[in-house]
Amino acid sequence: MVHRIWIVEDDFRVAKIHQDFVQAVNGFCVTENIRTGNELIEKLEQAEQLPKIILTDLYIPDVEGSKLIAHIRHNYPSIYVIVISAATEIELIKEVLHLGIFDYLIKPFEQPRLEQALNKYCQTTAIYEKSASITQGELDSLFYNGVAPKIMEDEIFVKGIDAHTLQIVKDIFEKERQQELTASQLSELIGSSRSTARRYLEYLVSEQFLEMVSIYGSVGRPERKYVYRGTYEQN
């Protein structure tokens, strides 16, 4: 699949550089080089196939760049807009960010920076097309460029649950390949009380990381065992 890109740049030499940068990335092709805002508007109205991405400067001879972006976002919301401009004024950047641009590259820039933007586009569209819903991790990859916000080790993000201890418990099931544990067994492994161990186990059940199963003996109350979900689903 080839992703069509249009470039809006009044300097044909700069446009050629940007085109070469784009076409060095597998799966992308520049299908239009446009010099003015009015030319872009006309081509969009007449196009049989819209571009997936428009790369545009903000300094366009016949129209303010922010107004052109507003026109694209209002009339063609499926098109991703990446600004390539020498403009660094905070108020202008805030304005175009609020309009919903996908990325902003300050001239001059190196080819890997544009390639990063195009790879982010591929990642974003792949997540959107995968299913009708999205996970927190996938959202984090969109908002934080693949790096989820880090929870400090000493932060108590749920009452009674410490992030560091929680990770230790998860590692016991994942890395040490413990298939099932009771609260008593876990308490010995992490050096805590049985009630504390159960708190972590129940939290991981709520997060669908573990499954809780009841084992019925001949007498007395059933024993609760906590099974790593990956192992449980295979059985």
C-alpha positions as CSV (number, residue, x, y, z in Angstrom):
1,M,0.0,0.0,0.0
2,V,1.4,3.4,-1.0
3,H,0.5,6.5,1.1
4,R,-0.1,9.5,-1.1
5,I,1.5,12.8,0.1
6,W,1.0,16.3,-1.3
7,I,3.5,19.0,-0.6
8,V,2.6,22.7,-0.3
9,E,5.8,24.7,-0.7
10,D,6.3,27.8,-2.8
11,D,10.1,27.3,-3.3
12,F,10.4,24.5,-5.8
13,R,14.0,23.7,-4.7
14,V,12.8,23.1,-1.1
15,A,9.9,21.1,-2.3
16,K,12.2,18.8,-4.2
17,I,14.3,18.2,-1.1
18,H,11.2,17.4,0.9
19,Q,10.0,15.1,-1.9
20,D,13.3,13.2,-1.9
21,F,13.0,12.9,1.9
22,V,9.5,11.5,1.7
23,Q,10.3,9.0,-1.1
24,A,13.3,7.7,0.9
25,V,10.7,6.2,3.2
26,N,9.2,2.9,2.0
27,G,5.5,3.1,1.3
28,F,5.2,6.8,0.7
29,C,5.0,8.7,-2.5
30,V,4.6,12.4,-3.4
31,T,1.8,12.8,-5.9
32,E,1.4,16.6,-6.0
33,N,3.8,19.5,-5.6
34,I,1.7,22.7,-5.0
35,R,2.9,26.3,-4.8
36,T,-0.1,28.3,-3.5
37,G,-3.1,27.9,-1.1
38,N,-5.6,28.5,-3.9
39,E,-4.0,25.8,-6.0
40,L,-4.3,23.4,-3.1
41,I,-8.0,24.2,-2.6
42,E,-8.7,23.7,-6.2
43,K,-6.9,20.4,-6.4
44,L,-8.6,19.1,-3.3
45,E,-12.0,19.9,-4.8
46,Q,-11.2,18.2,-8.1
47,A,-9.2,15.2,-6.7
48,E,-10.4,11.7,-7.4
49,Q,-8.2,10.4,-4.7
50,L,-7.4,12.6,-1.7
51,P,-3.9,12.5,-0.2
52,K,-3.3,10.7,3.1
53,I,-1.0,13.5,4.3
54,I,-0.4,17.1,3.4
55,L,3.0,18.6,4.2
56,T,2.6,22.4,4.2
57,D,4.6,25.5,5.0
58,L,2.9,28.3,7.0
59,Y,4.3,31.0,4.8
60,I,2.1,30.6,1.7
61,P,2.1,33.6,-0.7
62,D,-1.7,33.9,-1.2
63,V,-3.1,32.7,2.2
64,E,-2.2,32.6,5.8
65,G,-0.9,29.1,6.7
66,S,-3.2,28.8,9.7
67,K,-6.3,29.6,7.6
68,L,-5.3,27.0,5.0
69,I,-4.9,24.4,7.7
70,A,-8.3,25.3,9.2
71,H,-9.8,24.8,5.7
72,I,-8.2,21.4,5.3
73,R,-9.2,20.2,8.8
74,H,-12.8,21.4,8.4
75,N,-13.4,20.1,4.9
76,Y,-11.1,17.1,4.7
77,P,-10.8,15.8,8.3
78,S,-9.4,12.4,7.1
79,I,-6.2,14.1,5.8
80,Y,-3.3,14.3,8.2
81,V,-1.5,17.7,8.2
82,I,2.2,18.0,8.9
83,V,3.6,21.5,9.1
84,I,7.1,22.2,7.8
85,S,8.0,25.8,8.5
86,A,10.7,28.1,9.8
87,A,8.1,29.7,12.0
88,T,8.9,29.4,15.7
89,E,6.5,31.9,17.3
90,I,4.8,30.4,20.2
91,E,1.4,31.9,19.5
92,L,1.4,30.7,15.9
93,I,2.4,27.2,16.9
94,K,-0.3,27.1,19.6
95,E,-2.8,28.2,17.0
96,V,-2.0,25.4,14.5
97,L,-1.7,22.8,17.2
98,H,-5.2,23.6,18.3
99,L,-6.4,23.2,14.7
100,G,-5.3,19.5,14.9
101,I,-2.1,19.2,12.9
102,F,-0.4,15.8,13.2
103,D,3.2,17.1,13.6
104,Y,5.4,20.2,13.2
105,L,8.9,20.2,11.7
106,I,11.0,23.3,12.0
107,K,13.1,24.2,8.9
108,P,15.8,23.2,8.3
109,F,15.5,19.6,9.5
110,E,17.1,16.2,8.7
111,Q,15.4,13.4,6.8
112,P,15.2,11.1,9.8
113,R,12.9,13.6,11.6
114,L,10.4,13.4,8.7
115,E,10.8,9.7,8.6
116,Q,9.9,9.6,12.3
117,A,6.7,11.6,11.6
118,L,5.7,9.2,8.8
119,N,6.4,6.2,10.9
120,K,4.2,7.7,13.6
121,Y,1.4,8.1,11.0
122,C,1.7,4.4,10.2
123,Q,1.6,3.5,13.8
124,T,-1.4,5.7,14.5
125,T,-3.5,4.4,11.5
126,A,-2.6,0.8,12.3
127,I,-4.0,1.2,15.8
128,Y,-7.2,2.9,14.5
129,E,-7.8,0.2,11.9
130,K,-7.1,-2.7,14.3
131,S,-10.4,-2.8,16.2
132,A,-13.3,-0.7,17.4
133,S,-11.8,-0.1,20.8
134,I,-8.3,0.8,22.1
135,T,-6.2,0.0,25.2
136,Q,-4.5,2.4,27.5
137,G,-1.1,1.2,26.3
138,E,-2.1,2.0,22.7
139,L,-3.3,5.4,23.7
140,D,-0.1,6.0,25.5
141,S,1.9,5.1,22.4
142,L,-0.1,7.7,20.5
143,F,0.2,10.5,23.0
144,Y,3.7,9.8,24.2
145,N,5.4,8.6,21.0
146,G,5.7,5.0,22.2
147,V,7.0,5.9,25.7
148,A,4.2,5.5,28.3
149,P,4.3,7.9,31.3
150,K,6.5,6.4,34.0
151,I,5.0,5.7,37.4
152,M,7.5,6.6,40.1
153,E,8.5,3.5,42.1
154,D,7.4,5.0,45.4
155,E,4.1,6.3,44.1
156,I,1.0,4.8,45.6
157,F,-1.3,4.9,42.6
158,V,-4.0,2.8,44.1
159,K,-4.7,2.8,47.8
160,G,-2.6,0.0,49.4
161,I,-0.8,-0.8,46.1
162,D,2.9,0.1,45.6
163,A,4.1,0.2,42.0
164,H,7.5,-1.4,42.9
165,T,5.9,-4.3,44.8
166,L,3.3,-4.8,42.2
167,Q,5.9,-5.2,39.5
168,I,7.7,-7.8,41.7
169,V,4.5,-9.8,42.0
170,K,3.9,-9.6,38.2
171,D,7.5,-10.7,37.6
172,I,7.0,-13.8,39.9
173,F,4.2,-14.9,37.6
174,E,5.7,-13.8,34.2
175,K,9.5,-14.2,34.6
176,E,9.7,-16.9,37.2
177,R,6.9,-18.8,35.5
178,Q,4.9,-19.4,38.6
179,Q,1.7,-20.9,37.3
180,E,-0.4,-20.5,40.4
181,L,0.0,-19.2,44.0
182,T,-2.1,-18.8,47.1
183,A,-1.9,-15.7,49.2
184,S,0.1,-17.6,51.8
185,Q,2.7,-18.7,49.2
186,L,3.0,-15.2,47.8
187,S,3.4,-13.7,51.2
188,E,6.5,-15.9,51.8
189,L,8.0,-14.9,48.4
190,I,7.6,-11.1,48.9
191,G,8.0,-11.0,52.7
192,S,4.6,-9.6,53.5
193,S,1.6,-10.5,55.5
194,R,-1.0,-12.8,53.9
195,S,-3.6,-10.0,53.8
196,T,-1.1,-7.7,51.9
197,A,-0.3,-10.5,49.4
198,R,-4.0,-11.1,48.9
199,R,-4.5,-7.4,48.2
200,Y,-2.0,-7.5,45.3
201,L,-3.4,-10.7,44.0
202,E,-7.0,-9.4,44.0
203,Y,-5.8,-6.2,42.3
204,L,-4.2,-8.2,39.5
205,V,-7.4,-10.2,39.1
206,S,-9.2,-6.9,38.6
207,E,-6.6,-5.9,36.0
208,Q,-7.3,-9.3,34.3
209,F,-3.6,-10.2,34.7
210,L,-4.6,-13.2,37.0
211,E,-7.5,-15.5,37.4
212,M,-8.8,-16.6,40.8
213,V,-9.9,-20.3,41.1
214,S,-11.4,-22.0,44.1
215,I,-10.1,-25.4,45.1
216,Y,-12.6,-27.4,47.1
217,G,-11.2,-29.9,49.6
218,S,-13.1,-32.5,51.6
219,V,-13.7,-30.2,54.6
220,G,-13.5,-26.5,55.4
221,R,-13.6,-23.4,53.2
222,P,-12.3,-23.7,49.6
223,E,-8.8,-22.5,49.0
224,R,-8.2,-19.6,46.6
225,K,-5.5,-20.0,44.1
226,Y,-4.4,-17.2,41.7
227,V,-3.4,-18.3,38.3
228,Y,-1.4,-16.3,35.7
229,R,-4.0,-15.5,33.0
230,G,-1.8,-16.5,30.1
231,T,-1.4,-20.0,31.6
232,Y,-5.1,-20.2,32.6
233,E,-6.4,-19.4,29.1
234,Q,-4.2,-22.1,27.5
235,N,-5.7,-24.8,29.7
